[in-house]
């Protein structure tokens, strides 16, 4: 199943990259790494293969699909643009992509499980979960754009809010791992007001720790839920015996 969906993801990725101009030779190598990993991050949940029969199998599927999608980004990066990029540059960007996808797909698995519990059939709940987390990822990723004006207004009273608006965005995290100065890109410099204020990007170590913590928490939720249900489930009634 993962192989089939990986092929479908690859077919969808190539025209999307062309449509967004992410395969052209006019992009800097760091900007190309950012563009390709960001596009794969948004497309991968749409092809989410679905949860497994048990929490352990679901966790394996989350990891497997995240690695498969990141490997696609690495392959595209190796051959996209006017020249192939070195693995030393590709690896950090794709490693950050894996962290983002682990959290994204763990969330998709949780939503799918919740909707199945409400009586929605398996295929529909899988599609809804994938689309839902893709939308959430796009919204959170664009926080520096739509929250930027508010952050700038509040910066005098809340000095941390500008860095927070940047730090919460997965797009920022991909940019940091790609070695790209996100807000200094021409488009962002023209459209994101945060480029004109003082800010600092989060470090790779703190980003990695944050994703690892969130992913582990999401992975443990199904296990904890099962144990709690087993703890609070009432014992079956004892039927009287006929003597």
Secondary structure, 3 states (H helix, E strand, C coil): CHHHHHHHHHHHHHHHHHHCCCCCCCCCHHHHHHHHHHHHHHHHHHHCCCCCCCHHHHHHHHHHHHHHHHHHHHHHHHHCCCCCCCHHHHHHHHHHHHHHHHHHHHHHHHHHHHHHHCCCCHHHHHHHHHHHHHHHHHHHHCHHHHCHHHHHHHCCCCCCHHHHHHHCCHHHHHHHHHCCCHHHCHHHHHHCHHHHCCCCCCCHHHHHHHHHHHHHHHHHHHHHHHHHHHHHCCCCCCCCCCC
